[in-house]
Structure formats: C-alpha cells, structure tokens
Amino acid sequence: MVQRLKASGLEQLAREQVDGIVRRSEEGAEFFSESDIPSNCKYRLNAHEGGCASLLFEYNSSKLITGGQDRSVKVWDTNTGSLSSSLNGCLGSVLDLTITHDNRSVIAASSSNNLYVWDLNSGRVRHTLTGHTDKVCAVDVSKVSSRHVVSAAYDRTIKVWDLMKGYCINTIMFPSNCNALCFSVDGQTIFSGHVDGNLRLWDIQSGKLLSEVAAHSLAVTSISLSRNGDIALTSGRDNLHNLFDVRSLEVCGTLRATVNRVASNWSRSCISPDNSHVAAGSTDGSVHIWSISKGEIVSTLKEHTSSVLCCSWNGMGKPLASADRNGIVSVWS
C-alpha cells in the first residue's frame, strides 16, 4: 500500500511538472484568449509631454499603465480611452515599468537614479528604492512572489530588492551596461540584455552568472519571455529580433525587415499571449507584427508620426498598445 501511495504521488507530481517548473495551477488561464492580429487604431491618447518609453497592461484587465519623460505614470481605461488616474512623485523620466501579479503595486525605473513603488488603489508612493548611482533603465518583479524586484542601472549593477522590507538584498556587478532585464517564470533566474550585445542569465540567490550568449552584434534593447517561459525574445540595435530556446539558449528564430529599424537603446518589443506573433516599433512610426511560425511580417500598423519606442500586448489577447517619442499612445484592436 505504501509503495502504491508513493507511485501515485510521483505520477501526480509528474502531471503537475512541466519543463522543470512545478505549477499548481495556470493562474489567469480562464481569462486567456487567442491573440487577433490588430488592424485598427481604436484610440490615440495624448499620454505624456515628451516621449513615452514604457507601457504595460494590468493582469487580466483592460487598464493600461504608461510612463513618460514628463515624470508621470498614468493609468488608462482602454475600453473608453479615458484617463483613470495619475501616479505622481517621480523625480525623473520614467524609463521602464513593471506591476506586481496582484495588480496592487506599480514600480517605475527612473533617470533620477531611483525606483518608485506606488500603491495602485491609493495612488501613493509606498517606497522610494535608493542605491543606484546612475539612471535606472530597467525593472521587473517576480511573477511568483510579487515580493522580489530586480533593477538595472547605468552604474553597471543589477540590484535585487525585497518589497516587503523596502531595501536591497543583493547587488550584481558586470562589465557592460544593462538595457533590459526580466525574471524567469519560476522567479529564480534573471535575464539581462547588455550594451555589448550579450544576453546573460544570473542566479537570484547567489548572484552568480549562469550563462552568457552573444545575442546581437550591437546593444540589446529589450527582453521579454513567452507566457510559458520557454521562449525569450530579444531585440537589438542591429535591428534583429531573436527568439531563444530558454533551455538550450540557442536561437530558434530571427525576425527582421529592412523597413523595421530599432529606435533607441530601450526600445521594447513584445510577444503575443498565444506565442504566435511578435510586435516591434520602428523609427518611421510604424509598428510591425511578425508571425513567429512564418518568420515574416503579417501586418504593419501606421498611426504614429515619430519613432515608436515600445509595444505591449494585453495578456487577454487584445488590445495591443504602442507609444512614441512624442508621448502619443496608440491602442490597436
């Protein structure tokens, strides 16, 4: 009986285990739908004075959060195109944004060398995370705990923060400035993209370098993971968008087009929630959408009149949002 019990327990564990990550449930799966290829500009928002370098959607919500050069973070309802709230208190340009999995806290990376953590319900700053000595250009929060935050700055450090305590618990130093980073799905590994074109993987507990691969011939500008964490998308100043198999760190696809030119060192591309498309902005104001399986552009969206700096796809499948150097945000359906 004991042996049978052990055997059934192992079977159950095997069913729950996928790709080496134990998942008790796929949170948010009930909200998920296939991603349509957007074609129409639903709303054109005058979001920020100056450029808008970062935007993201709340989890399982139609609300869009944008950060701009005007030092403000704004929350928009993409169903109506109206402004829901503004988060103030940041003392520099907002260069990157992230949100905790429970939609309670928004964290901004700023050119003022600090990170700002807002409570979304009250709109108040909960923490100002200080310690970097140069502009903070990338930030992400663990999808597992909503407690650990990683940030990268032009002081050539990555810092790991504990949001419960509000202070830094680890600092990783490296030889080349980091433009983009993100957490692995299990929250144990940090992916970082650097000015030297390399993609690096770090262990969050020890801070040790796990892997390093030459991802681009010029600076990496963006890193994003597929929904299941199997594929990492990197974009670079060499105008390539590379898809890496996370387990082997081998390139499993390269997306390019002569018309698509990456606009800045922090241009953010994104993968659709169903892992079938990639969206990336260009210096000519276009947003290009590739089919991952075909490896070719299937749609070109034209509404912006200046360089598109970032794109974000709603986790529910639609809409797609893009932002440009003039602070205009387009919502595509």
Phi and psi in degrees as GROMACS dihedral restraints (atoms count N, CA, C in turn):
[ dihedral_restraints ]
;  ai    aj    ak    al  type     phi  dphi    fc
    3     4     5     6     1   -62.2    20    10
    4     5     6     7     1   -42.1    20    10
    6     7     8     9     1   -64.0    20    10
    7     8     9    10     1   -41.2    20    10
    9    10    11    12     1   -63.5    20    10
   10    11    12    13     1   -39.5    20    10
   12    13    14    15     1   -63.5    20    10
   13    14    15    16     1   -43.7    20    10
   15    16    17    18     1   -62.2    20    10
   16    17    18    19     1   -43.8    20    10
   18    19    20    21     1   -62.4    20    10
   19    20    21    22     1   -42.4    20    10
   21    22    23    24     1   -68.8    20    10
   22    23    24    25     1   -34.4    20    10
   24    25    26    27     1   -63.9    20    10
   25    26    27    28     1   -41.4    20    10
   27    28    29    30     1   -65.2    20    10
   28    29    30    31     1   -40.1    20    10
   30    31    32    33     1   -60.6    20    10
   31    32    33    34     1   -45.3    20    10
   33    34    35    36     1   -61.6    20    10
   34    35    36    37     1   -43.3    20    10
   36    37    38    39     1   -63.0    20    10
   37    38    39    40     1   -39.8    20    10
   39    40    41    42     1   -63.0    20    10
   40    41    42    43     1   -36.1    20    10
   42    43    44    45     1   -68.5    20    10
   43    44    45    46     1   -36.2    20    10
   45    46    47    48     1   -77.7    20    10
   46    47    48    49     1   -21.3    20    10
   48    49    50    51     1   -91.5    20    10
   49    50    51    52     1   125.1    20    10
   51    52    53    54     1  -130.9    20    10
   52    53    54    55     1   125.2    20    10
   54    55    56    57     1    54.6    20    10
   55    56    57    58     1    34.4    20    10
   57    58    59    60     1    80.0    20    10
   58    59    60    61     1     3.4    20    10
   60    61    62    63     1  -115.5    20    10
   61    62    63    64     1   122.6    20    10
   63    64    65    66     1   -83.7    20    10
   64    65    66    67     1   120.3    20    10
   66    67    68    69     1  -117.6    20    10
   67    68    69    70     1   125.3    20    10
   69    70    71    72     1   -75.2    20    10
   70    71    72    73     1   -35.2    20    10
   72    73    74    75     1  -160.0    20    10
   73    74    75    76     1   156.1    20    10
   75    76    77    78     1   -89.6    20    10
   76    77    78    79     1    93.3    20    10
   78    79    80    81     1   -64.3    20    10
   79    80    81    82     1   134.3    20    10
   81    82    83    84     1    85.6    20    10
   82    83    84    85     1    -1.3    20    10
   84    85    86    87     1   -62.7    20    10
   85    86    87    88     1   -30.7    20    10
   87    88    89    90     1   -68.4    20    10
   88    89    90    91     1   -18.9    20    10
   90    91    92    93     1   -92.9    20    10
   91    92    93    94     1    -9.1    20    10
   93    94    95    96     1   -77.4    20    10
   94    95    96    97     1   139.1    20    10
   96    97    98    99     1  -140.5    20    10
   97    98    99   100     1   162.5    20    10
   99   100   101   102     1   -64.4    20    10
  100   101   102   103     1   148.7    20    10
  102   103   104   105     1   -87.9    20    10
  103   104   105   106     1   118.0    20    10
  105   106   107   108     1   -75.5    20    10
  106   107   108   109     1   153.7    20    10
  108   109   110   111     1   -79.8    20    10
  109   110   111   112     1   115.4    20    10
  111   112   113   114     1   -68.2    20    10
  112   113   114   115     1   147.7    20    10
  114   115   116   117     1  -135.4    20    10
  115   116   117   118     1   -26.1    20    10
  117   118   119   120     1  -114.4    20    10
  118   119   120   121     1   143.5    20    10
  120   121   122   123     1   -83.7    20    10
  121   122   123   124     1   109.3    20    10
  123   124   125   126     1   -76.5    20    10
  124   125   126   127     1   -43.8    20    10
  126   127   128   129     1  -140.7    20    10
  127   128   129   130     1   146.4    20    10
  129   130   131   132     1  -120.8    20    10
  130   131   132   133     1   109.0    20    10
  132   133   134   135     1  -102.6    20    10
  133   134   135   136     1   128.2    20    10
  135   136   137   138     1   -81.0    20    10
  136   137   138   139     1    81.1    20    10
  138   139   140   141     1   -79.0    20    10
  139   140   141   142     1   -44.9    20    10
  141   142   143   144     1  -141.9    20    10
  142   143   144   145     1   151.5    20    10
  144   145   146   147     1   -82.9    20    10
  145   146   147   148     1   125.9    20    10
  147   148   149   150     1    85.1    20    10
  148   149   150   151     1  -168.7    20    10
  150   151   152   153     1   -75.1    20    10
  151   152   153   154     1   158.3    20    10
  153   154   155   156     1  -116.3    20    10
  154   155   156   157     1   109.0    20    10
  156   157   158   159     1   -98.7    20    10
  157   158   159   160     1    -7.1    20    10
  159   160   161   162     1  -152.7    20    10
  160   161   162   163     1   139.6    20    10
  162   163   164   165     1  -152.8    20    10
  163   164   165   166     1   154.3    20    10
  165   166   167   168     1  -159.4    20    10
  166   167   168   169     1   158.5    20    10
  168   169   170   171     1   -96.4    20    10
  169   170   171   172     1   147.8    20    10
  171   172   173   174     1   -63.1    20    10
  172   173   174   175     1   156.0    20    10
  174   175   176   177     1   -68.9    20    10
  175   176   177   178     1   133.0    20    10
  177   178   179   180     1    51.4    20    10
  178   179   180   181     1    43.3    20    10
  180   181   182   183     1  -150.9    20    10
  181   182   183   184     1   157.5    20    10
  183   184   185   186     1   -91.9    20    10
  184   185   186   187     1     3.1    20    10
  186   187   188   189     1   -80.6    20    10
  187   188   189   190     1   135.1    20    10
  189   190   191   192     1  -112.9    20    10
  190   191   192   193     1   135.1    20    10
  192   193   194   195     1  -113.4    20    10
  193   194   195   196     1   129.4    20    10
  195   196   197   198     1  -125.3    20    10
  196   197   198   199     1   148.6    20    10
  198   199   200   201     1  -129.8    20    10
  199   200   201   202     1   139.7    20    10
  201   202   203   204     1  -132.9    20    10
  202   203   204   205     1   177.6    20    10
  204   205   206   207     1   -69.0    20    10
  205   206   207   208     1   -18.8    20    10
  207   208   209   210     1   -81.6    20    10
  208   209   210   211     1    12.5    20    10
  210   211   212   213     1    71.6    20    10
  211   212   213   214     1    14.6    20    10
  213   214   215   216     1  -113.5    20    10
  214   215   216   217     1   153.4    20    10
  216   217   218   219     1  -119.3    20    10
  217   218   219   220     1   129.9    20    10
  219   220   221   222     1  -125.5    20    10
  220   221   222   223     1   147.5    20    10
  222   223   224   225     1  -112.9    20    10
  223   224   225   226     1   127.2    20    10
  225   226   227   228     1  -119.7    20    10
  226   227   228   229     1   146.4    20    10
  228   229   230   231     1   -95.3    20    10
  229   230   231   232     1   111.1    20    10
  231   232   233   234     1   -78.3    20    10
  232   233   234   235     1    -7.7    20    10
  234   235   236   237     1   -74.4    20    10
  235   236   237   238     1   -32.7    20    10
  237   238   239   240     1  -114.5    20    10
  238   239   240   241     1   -16.4    20    10
  240   241   242   243     1    77.7    20    10
  241   242   243   244     1    15.5    20    10
  243   244   245   246     1  -101.9    20    10
  244   245   246   247     1   156.8    20    10
  246   247   248   249     1   -80.5    20    10
  247   248   249   250     1   124.5    20    10
  249   250   251   252     1   -87.6    20    10
  250   251   252   253     1   -45.4    20    10
  252   253   254   255     1  -163.9    20    10
  253   254   255   256     1   162.6    20    10
  255   256   257   258     1  -121.6    20    10
  256   257   258   259     1   139.2    20    10
  258   259   260   261     1  -109.6    20    10
  259   260   261   262     1   115.2    20    10
  261   262   263   264     1  -113.1    20    10
  262   263   264   265     1   165.6    20    10
  264   265   266   267     1   121.3    20    10
  265   266   267   268     1   -11.3    20    10
  267   268   269   270     1   -74.9    20    10
  268   269   270   271     1   136.2    20    10
  270   271   272   273     1  -101.1    20    10
  271   272   273   274     1     9.2    20    10
  273   274   275   276     1  -150.1    20    10
  274   275   276   277     1   177.0    20    10
  276   277   278   279     1   -61.1    20    10
  277   278   279   280     1   141.9    20    10
  279   280   281   282     1   -86.4    20    10
  280   281   282   283     1   117.4    20    10
  282   283   284   285     1  -101.8    20    10
  283   284   285   286     1   -20.5    20    10
  285   286   287   288     1  -160.8    20    10
  286   287   288   289     1   155.7    20    10
  288   289   290   291     1  -135.1    20    10
  289   290   291   292     1   152.7    20    10
  291   292   293   294     1  -149.1    20    10
  292   293   294   295     1   163.0    20    10
  294   295   296   297     1  -136.8    20    10
  295   296   297   298     1   141.4    20    10
  297   298   299   300     1   -69.5    20    10
  298   299   300   301     1   156.0    20    10
  300   301   302   303     1   -64.5    20    10
  301   302   303   304     1   -21.6    20    10
  303   304   305   306     1   -90.7    20    10
  304   305   306   307     1     5.6    20    10
  306   307   308   309     1    61.3    20    10
  307   308   309   310     1    23.4    20    10
  309   310   311   312     1   -92.4    20    10
  310   311   312   313     1   -33.4    20    10
  312   313   314   315     1  -127.7    20    10
  313   314   315   316     1   137.9    20    10
  315   316   317   318     1  -111.5    20    10
  316   317   318   319     1   135.6    20    10
  318   319   320   321     1  -121.8    20    10
  319   320   321   322     1   130.6    20    10
  321   322   323   324     1  -116.0    20    10
  322   323   324   325     1   136.6    20    10
  324   325   326   327     1   -93.5    20    10
  325   326   327   328     1   134.6    20    10
  327   328   329   330     1  -129.6    20    10
  328   329   330   331     1   154.3    20    10
  330   331   332   333     1   -72.0    20    10
  331   332   333   334     1    -6.3    20    10
  333   334   335   336     1   -83.5    20    10
  334   335   336   337     1    11.2    20    10
  336   337   338   339     1    75.8    20    10
  337   338   339   340     1     5.0    20    10
  339   340   341   342     1  -119.3    20    10
  340   341   342   343     1   166.6    20    10
  342   343   344   345     1  -114.7    20    10
  343   344   345   346     1   144.2    20    10
  345   346   347   348     1  -120.9    20    10
  346   347   348   349     1   131.6    20    10
  348   349   350   351     1  -115.3    20    10
  349   350   351   352     1   116.5    20    10
  351   352   353   354     1  -104.3    20    10
  352   353   354   355     1   145.5    20    10
  354   355   356   357     1   -83.4    20    10
  355   356   357   358     1   119.2    20    10
  357   358   359   360     1   -65.8    20    10
  358   359   360   361     1   -33.5    20    10
  360   361   362   363     1   -69.2    20    10
  361   362   363   364     1   -46.0    20    10
  363   364   365   366     1   -90.3    20    10
  364   365   366   367     1   -22.8    20    10
  366   367   368   369     1    79.5    20    10
  367   368   369   370     1     8.9    20    10
  369   370   371   372     1   -96.0    20    10
  370   371   372   373     1   151.6    20    10
  372   373   374   375     1   -74.3    20    10
  373   374   375   376     1   121.0    20    10
  375   376   377   378     1   -84.8    20    10
  376   377   378   379     1   -43.2    20    10
  378   379   380   381     1  -139.8    20    10
  379   380   381   382     1   147.4    20    10
  381   382   383   384     1  -116.2    20    10
  382   383   384   385     1   113.8    20    10
  384   385   386   387     1   -91.5    20    10
  385   386   387   388     1   113.0    20    10
  387   388   389   390     1  -113.8    20    10
  388   389   390   391     1   148.8    20    10
  390   391   392   393     1   155.2    20    10
  391   392   393   394     1   -30.6    20    10
  393   394   395   396     1   -70.8    20    10
  394   395   396   397     1   150.7    20    10
  396   397   398   399     1  -111.9    20    10
  397   398   399   400     1     8.6    20    10
  399   400   401   402     1  -147.7    20    10
  400   401   402   403     1   176.4    20    10
  402   403   404   405     1   -58.6    20    10
  403   404   405   406     1   137.9    20    10
  405   406   407   408     1   -92.3    20    10
  406   407   408   409     1   119.8    20    10
  408   409   410   411     1  -112.3    20    10
  409   410   411   412     1    -7.5    20    10
  411   412   413   414     1  -149.7    20    10
  412   413   414   415     1   144.5    20    10
  414   415   416   417     1  -151.2    20    10
  415   416   417   418     1   146.6    20    10
  417   418   419   420     1  -151.1    20    10
  418   419   420   421     1   157.5    20    10
  420   421   422   423     1  -123.2    20    10
  421   422   423   424     1   145.9    20    10
  423   424   425   426     1   -62.7    20    10
  424   425   426   427     1   134.3    20    10
  426   427   428   429     1   -81.2    20    10
  427   428   429   430     1    -8.5    20    10
  429   430   431   432     1   -89.7    20    10
  430   431   432   433     1   -49.9    20    10
  432   433   434   435     1  -108.2    20    10
  433   434   435   436     1   -21.2    20    10
  435   436   437   438     1    57.2    20    10
  436   437   438   439     1    17.5    20    10
  438   439   440   441     1  -108.8    20    10
  439   440   441   442     1   -39.6    20    10
  441   442   443   444     1   -92.3    20    10
  442   443   444   445     1   133.7    20    10
  444   445   446   447     1  -123.0    20    10
  445   446   447   448     1   139.9    20    10
  447   448   449   450     1  -117.3    20    10
  448   449   450   451     1   144.0    20    10
  450   451   452   453     1  -137.9    20    10
  451   452   453   454     1   151.8    20    10
  453   454   455   456     1  -127.9    20    10
  454   455   456   457     1   139.7    20    10
  456   457   458   459     1  -132.2    20    10
  457   458   459   460     1   169.2    20    10
  459   460   461   462     1   -81.2    20    10
  460   461   462   463     1    18.7    20    10
  462   463   464   465     1   -94.9    20    10
  463   464   465   466     1    12.8    20    10
  465   466   467   468     1    62.0    20    10
  466   467   468   469     1    38.5    20    10
  468   469   470   471     1  -133.3    20    10
  469   470   471   472     1   149.5    20    10
  471   472   473   474     1  -109.3    20    10
  472   473   474   475     1   131.8    20    10
  474   475   476   477     1  -115.1    20    10
  475   476   477   478     1   140.0    20    10
  477   478   479   480     1  -105.6    20    10
  478   479   480   481     1   127.6    20    10
  480   481   482   483     1  -116.7    20    10
  481   482   483   484     1   148.2    20    10
  483   484   485   486     1  -103.3    20    10
  484   485   486   487     1   112.6    20    10
  486   487   488   489     1   -69.3    20    10
  487   488   489   490     1   -28.3    20    10
  489   490   491   492     1   -66.4    20    10
  490   491   492   493     1   -41.2    20    10
  492   493   494   495     1   -91.3    20    10
  493   494   495   496     1   -25.4    20    10
  495   496   497   498     1    79.7    20    10
  496   497   498   499     1    25.9    20    10
  498   499   500   501     1  -143.7    20    10
  499   500   501   502     1   169.2    20    10
  501   502   503   504     1   -76.1    20    10
  502   503   504   505     1   133.5    20    10
  504   505   506   507     1  -112.3    20    10
  505   506   507   508     1    -9.2    20    10
  507   508   509   510     1  -161.9    20    10
  508   509   510   511     1   143.8    20    10
  510   511   512   513     1  -128.5    20    10
  511   512   513   514     1   127.3    20    10
  513   514   515   516     1  -110.0    20    10
  514   515   516   517     1   129.6    20    10
  516   517   518   519     1  -109.2    20    10
  517   518   519   520     1   147.8    20    10
  519   520   521   522     1  -151.6    20    10
  520   521   522   523     1   164.6    20    10
  522   523   524   525     1   -82.0    20    10
  523   524   525   526     1   -15.0    20    10
  525   526   527   528     1  -129.7    20    10
  526   527   528   529     1   136.6    20    10
  528   529   530   531     1   -56.0    20    10
  529   530   531   532     1   145.1    20    10
  531   532   533   534     1  -103.2    20    10
  532   533   534   535     1   128.0    20    10
  534   535   536   537     1   -97.7    20    10
  535   536   537   538     1   -25.9    20    10
  537   538   539   540     1  -151.1    20    10
  538   539   540   541     1   149.0    20    10
  540   541   542   543     1  -154.4    20    10
  541   542   543   544     1   162.3    20    10
  543   544   545   546     1  -159.5    20    10
  544   545   546   547     1   159.1    20    10
  546   547   548   549     1   -83.2    20    10
  547   548   549   550     1   149.1    20    10
  549   550   551   552     1   -69.8    20    10
  550   551   552   553     1   165.9    20    10
  552   553   554   555     1   -61.8    20    10
  553   554   555   556     1   -34.8    20    10
  555   556   557   558     1   -85.6    20    10
  556   557   558   559     1    -1.2    20    10
  558   559   560   561     1    74.9    20    10
  559   560   561   562     1     9.4    20    10
  561   562   563   564     1   -99.0    20    10
  562   563   564   565     1   -16.5    20    10
  564   565   566   567     1  -127.1    20    10
  565   566   567   568     1   142.5    20    10
  567   568   569   570     1  -107.9    20    10
  568   569   570   571     1   127.8    20    10
  570   571   572   573     1   -96.6    20    10
  571   572   573   574     1   130.3    20    10
  573   574   575   576     1  -131.9    20    10
  574   575   576   577     1   141.0    20    10
  576   577   578   579     1  -114.7    20    10
  577   578   579   580     1   133.7    20    10
  579   580   581   582     1  -121.0    20    10
  580   581   582   583     1   164.6    20    10
  582   583   584   585     1   -63.0    20    10
  583   584   585   586     1   -27.7    20    10
  585   586   587   588     1   -78.8    20    10
  586   587   588   589     1     3.2    20    10
  588   589   590   591     1    88.6    20    10
  589   590   591   592     1     0.9    20    10
  591   592   593   594     1   -92.7    20    10
  592   593   594   595     1   146.7    20    10
  594   595   596   597     1  -102.0    20    10
  595   596   597   598     1   127.5    20    10
  597   598   599   600     1  -124.0    20    10
  598   599   600   601     1   145.1    20    10
  600   601   602   603     1  -117.6    20    10
  601   602   603   604     1   132.7    20    10
  603   604   605   606     1  -124.9    20    10
  604   605   606   607     1   145.4    20    10
  606   607   608   609     1   -82.0    20    10
  607   608   609   610     1   125.1    20    10
  609   610   611   612     1   -68.3    20    10
  610   611   612   613     1   -31.6    20    10
  612   613   614   615     1   -73.7    20    10
  613   614   615   616     1   -50.3    20    10
  615   616   617   618     1   -93.5    20    10
  616   617   618   619     1   -20.5    20    10
  618   619   620   621     1    77.1    20    10
  619   620   621   622     1     9.9    20    10
  621   622   623   624     1   -81.9    20    10
  622   623   624   625     1   147.6    20    10
  624   625   626   627     1   -73.4    20    10
  625   626   627   628     1   123.5    20    10
  627   628   629   630     1   -93.7    20    10
  628   629   630   631     1   -43.2    20    10
  630   631   632   633     1  -151.3    20    10
  631   632   633   634     1   156.7    20    10
  633   634   635   636     1  -147.0    20    10
  634   635   636   637     1   131.0    20    10
  636   637   638   639     1  -139.7    20    10
  637   638   639   640     1   141.6    20    10
  639   640   641   642     1   -75.5    20    10
  640   641   642   643     1   103.0    20    10
  642   643   644   645     1   -88.8    20    10
  643   644   645   646     1   -37.4    20    10
  645   646   647   648     1  -142.5    20    10
  646   647   648   649     1   157.8    20    10
  648   649   650   651     1   -80.8    20    10
  649   650   651   652     1   -18.8    20    10
  651   652   653   654     1  -125.1    20    10
  652   653   654   655     1  -173.9    20    10
  654   655   656   657     1   -56.9    20    10
  655   656   657   658     1   139.6    20    10
  657   658   659   660     1   -77.7    20    10
  658   659   660   661     1   133.1    20    10
  660   661   662   663     1  -110.0    20    10
  661   662   663   664     1   -17.9    20    10
  663   664   665   666     1  -156.5    20    10
  664   665   666   667     1   143.7    20    10
  666   667   668   669     1  -135.8    20    10
  667   668   669   670     1   130.9    20    10
  669   670   671   672     1  -143.9    20    10
  670   671   672   673     1   147.6    20    10
  672   673   674   675     1  -103.6    20    10
  673   674   675   676     1   150.0    20    10
  675   676   677   678     1   -66.7    20    10
  676   677   678   679     1   166.2    20    10
  678   679   680   681     1   -57.3    20    10
  679   680   681   682     1   -38.8    20    10
  681   682   683   684     1   -90.1    20    10
  682   683   684   685     1    -3.4    20    10
  684   685   686   687     1    81.9    20    10
  685   686   687   688     1     6.7    20    10
  687   688   689   690     1   -80.1    20    10
  688   689   690   691     1   -30.0    20    10
  690   691   692   693     1  -118.4    20    10
  691   692   693   694     1   134.6    20    10
  693   694   695   696     1  -111.0    20    10
  694   695   696   697     1   127.8    20    10
  696   697   698   699     1  -100.2    20    10
  697   698   699   700     1   124.8    20    10
  699   700   701   702     1  -119.5    20    10
  700   701   702   703     1   142.7    20    10
  702   703   704   705     1  -119.4    20    10
  703   704   705   706     1   150.5    20    10
  705   706   707   708     1  -140.0    20    10
  706   707   708   709     1   167.0    20    10
  708   709   710   711     1   -69.5    20    10
  709   710   711   712     1    -6.7    20    10
  711   712   713   714     1   -83.1    20    10
  712   713   714   715     1     7.5    20    10
  714   715   716   717     1    66.4    20    10
  715   716   717   718     1    25.5    20    10
  717   718   719   720     1  -109.6    20    10
  718   719   720   721     1   149.2    20    10
  720   721   722   723     1  -122.5    20    10
  721   722   723   724     1   107.5    20    10
  723   724   725   726     1  -102.0    20    10
  724   725   726   727     1   140.2    20    10
  726   727   728   729     1  -107.8    20    10
  727   728   729   730     1   122.3    20    10
  729   730   731   732     1  -109.8    20    10
  730   731   732   733     1   137.9    20    10
  732   733   734   735     1   -74.6    20    10
  733   734   735   736     1   117.6    20    10
  735   736   737   738     1   -62.7    20    10
  736   737   738   739     1   -32.6    20    10
  738   739   740   741     1   -73.2    20    10
  739   740   741   742     1   -40.3    20    10
  741   742   743   744     1  -101.8    20    10
  742   743   744   745     1   -14.3    20    10
  744   745   746   747     1    56.8    20    10
  745   746   747   748     1    32.6    20    10
  747   748   749   750     1  -101.1    20    10
  748   749   750   751     1   145.9    20    10
  750   751   752   753     1   -70.0    20    10
  751   752   753   754     1   123.8    20    10
  753   754   755   756     1  -109.8    20    10
  754   755   756   757     1     4.9    20    10
  756   757   758   759     1  -180.0    20    10
  757   758   759   760     1   144.5    20    10
  759   760   761   762     1  -130.5    20    10
  760   761   762   763     1   125.6    20    10
  762   763   764   765     1  -109.3    20    10
  763   764   765   766     1   129.3    20    10
  765   766   767   768     1  -151.2    20    10
  766   767   768   769     1   163.2    20    10
  768   769   770   771     1  -165.0    20    10
  769   770   771   772     1   140.4    20    10
  771   772   773   774     1   -61.9    20    10
  772   773   774   775     1   -27.7    20    10
  774   775   776   777     1   -80.6    20    10
  775   776   777   778     1   -16.4    20    10
  777   778   779   780     1   -96.7    20    10
  778   779   780   781     1   114.3    20    10
  780   781   782   783     1  -125.9    20    10
  781   782   783   784     1   124.0    20    10
  783   784   785   786     1   -68.0    20    10
  784   785   786   787     1   131.7    20    10
  786   787   788   789     1   -85.7    20    10
  787   788   789   790     1   -31.3    20    10
  789   790   791   792     1  -151.3    20    10
  790   791   792   793     1   174.0    20    10
  792   793   794   795     1   -69.5    20    10
  793   794   795   796     1    -9.1    20    10
  795   796   797   798     1  -127.8    20    10
  796   797   798   799     1    31.4    20    10
  798   799   800   801     1   -71.9    20    10
  799   800   801   802     1   123.3    20    10
  801   802   803   804     1  -104.4    20    10
  802   803   804   805     1   122.8    20    10
  804   805   806   807     1   -99.1    20    10
  805   806   807   808     1   176.6    20    10
  807   808   809   810     1  -153.2    20    10
  808   809   810   811     1   157.8    20    10
  810   811   812   813     1  -103.4    20    10
  811   812   813   814     1   142.3    20    10
  813   814   815   816     1   -67.9    20    10
  814   815   816   817     1   154.2    20    10
  816   817   818   819     1   -60.9    20    10
  817   818   819   820     1   -26.0    20    10
  819   820   821   822     1   -91.0    20    10
  820   821   822   823     1    10.5    20    10
  822   823   824   825     1    61.4    20    10
  823   824   825   826     1    25.0    20    10
  825   826   827   828     1  -108.7    20    10
  826   827   828   829     1   -15.6    20    10
  828   829   830   831     1  -136.8    20    10
  829   830   831   832     1   156.9    20    10
  831   832   833   834     1  -125.1    20    10
  832   833   834   835     1   135.1    20    10
  834   835   836   837     1  -115.5    20    10
  835   836   837   838     1   135.1    20    10
  837   838   839   840     1  -147.9    20    10
  838   839   840   841     1   140.6    20    10
  840   841   842   843     1   -86.3    20    10
  841   842   843   844     1   167.6    20    10
  843   844   845   846     1  -136.6    20    10
  844   845   846   847     1   163.0    20    10
  846   847   848   849     1   -64.7    20    10
  847   848   849   850     1   -23.4    20    10
  849   850   851   852     1   -85.3    20    10
  850   851   852   853     1     5.2    20    10
  852   853   854   855     1    91.8    20    10
  853   854   855   856     1     0.7    20    10
  855   856   857   858     1   -87.6    20    10
  856   857   858   859     1   155.5    20    10
  858   859   860   861     1  -116.4    20    10
  859   860   861   862     1   120.6    20    10
  861   862   863   864     1  -102.6    20    10
  862   863   864   865     1   138.9    20    10
  864   865   866   867     1  -120.6    20    10
  865   866   867   868     1   121.8    20    10
  867   868   869   870     1  -100.5    20    10
  868   869   870   871     1   147.2    20    10
  870   871   872   873     1   -85.6    20    10
  871   872   873   874     1   124.1    20    10
  873   874   875   876     1   -65.8    20    10
  874   875   876   877     1   -39.5    20    10
  876   877   878   879     1   -69.5    20    10
  877   878   879   880     1   -37.6    20    10
  879   880   881   882     1   -86.6    20    10
  880   881   882   883     1   -25.3    20    10
  882   883   884   885     1    72.1    20    10
  883   884   885   886     1    24.4    20    10
  885   886   887   888     1  -137.9    20    10
  886   887   888   889     1   160.5    20    10
  888   889   890   891     1   -70.7    20    10
  889   890   891   892     1   129.1    20    10
  891   892   893   894     1  -109.9    20    10
  892   893   894   895     1   -11.2    20    10
  894   895   896   897     1  -159.1    20    10
  895   896   897   898     1   142.0    20    10
  897   898   899   900     1  -124.4    20    10
  898   899   900   901     1   119.4    20    10
  900   901   902   903     1  -100.5    20    10
  901   902   903   904     1   125.8    20    10
  903   904   905   906     1  -124.3    20    10
  904   905   906   907     1   115.0    20    10
  906   907   908   909     1  -150.7    20    10
  907   908   909   910     1   -34.7    20    10
  909   910   911   912     1   -74.4    20    10
  910   911   912   913     1   149.3    20    10
  912   913   914   915     1  -110.1    20    10
  913   914   915   916     1     2.2    20    10
  915   916   917   918     1  -138.8    20    10
  916   917   918   919     1   174.7    20    10
  918   919   920   921     1   -54.7    20    10
  919   920   921   922     1   132.3    20    10
  921   922   923   924     1   -85.1    20    10
  922   923   924   925     1   124.4    20    10
  924   925   926   927     1   -96.7    20    10
  925   926   927   928     1   -27.8    20    10
  927   928   929   930     1  -158.6    20    10
  928   929   930   931     1   153.8    20    10
  930   931   932   933     1  -133.1    20    10
  931   932   933   934     1   148.1    20    10
  933   934   935   936     1  -146.1    20    10
  934   935   936   937     1   133.5    20    10
  936   937   938   939     1  -104.7    20    10
  937   938   939   940     1   131.3    20    10
  939   940   941   942     1   -63.8    20    10
  940   941   942   943     1   136.3    20    10
  942   943   944   945     1   -64.0    20    10
  943   944   945   946     1   -14.8    20    10
  945   946   947   948     1   -88.6    20    10
  946   947   948   949     1     3.7    20    10
  948   949   950   951     1   110.5    20    10
  949   950   951   952     1   -32.9    20    10
  951   952   953   954     1  -160.7    20    10
  952   953   954   955     1   157.2    20    10
  954   955   956   957     1   -86.8    20    10
  955   956   957   958     1  -179.5    20    10
  957   958   959   960     1  -105.4    20    10
  958   959   960   961     1   141.9    20    10
  960   961   962   963     1  -124.0    20    10
  961   962   963   964     1   146.8    20    10
  963   964   965   966     1  -139.5    20    10
  964   965   966   967     1   151.9    20    10
  966   967   968   969     1  -136.1    20    10
  967   968   969   970     1   150.2    20    10
  969   970   971   972     1  -125.2    20    10
  970   971   972   973     1  -178.8    20    10
  972   973   974   975     1   -69.9    20    10
  973   974   975   976     1   -14.2    20    10
  975   976   977   978     1   -94.3    20    10
  976   977   978   979     1     0.6    20    10
  978   979   980   981     1    85.3    20    10
  979   980   981   982     1    12.3    20    10
  981   982   983   984     1   -88.6    20    10
  982   983   984   985     1   133.2    20    10
  984   985   986   987     1  -113.7    20    10
  985   986   987   988     1   127.7    20    10
  987   988   989   990     1  -106.9    20    10
  988   989   990   991     1   134.9    20    10
  990   991   992   993     1  -110.2    20    10
  991   992   993   994     1   119.5    20    10
  993   994   995   996     1  -108.0    20    10
  994   995   996   997     1   137.5    20    10
